């Protein structure tokens, strides 16, 4: 019999959540942060894909659909949400860019309580951070960016 090493614990840096769940349900999350919803034009979803293409304030975004299927097309109110992977003070103007499967964005932050912030990038995004964010922050989000809708 060959001895085996014990399993290696997976660190939080690999995307494992630590702490409590940050939402009870997609419906309650949307209701909680409804004031920060924006209008988006949703394009037809590829059959069977949970990823939606949305145009929000002139920006094309790809986000994981957290609403009940099927997704509507056309203009609907949506709430964009992301979980902060890394953060630092913003140096320069507000921005939003895709980086692989992630989004990097920067702008003014407004604390919403319990680790949530409204990040006023070119597109407003409700973000969750395990550490306090500066008043103006640049963040890299864990994928995927999430889209909540009614």
Secondary structure, DSSP 4 states (H G I P E B T S, - for coil): ----PPPPPPPGGGT---SS-S-S-HHHHHHHTGGG-EEEEEPPPPTT-SEEEEEETTEEEEEEE-SPSSPP-EEEEEEEEEEEEEEEE--SS-EEEEETTEEEEEEEEEEEETTEEEEESSSEEEEE-SSPPPSEEEEEEEEEEEEEE-
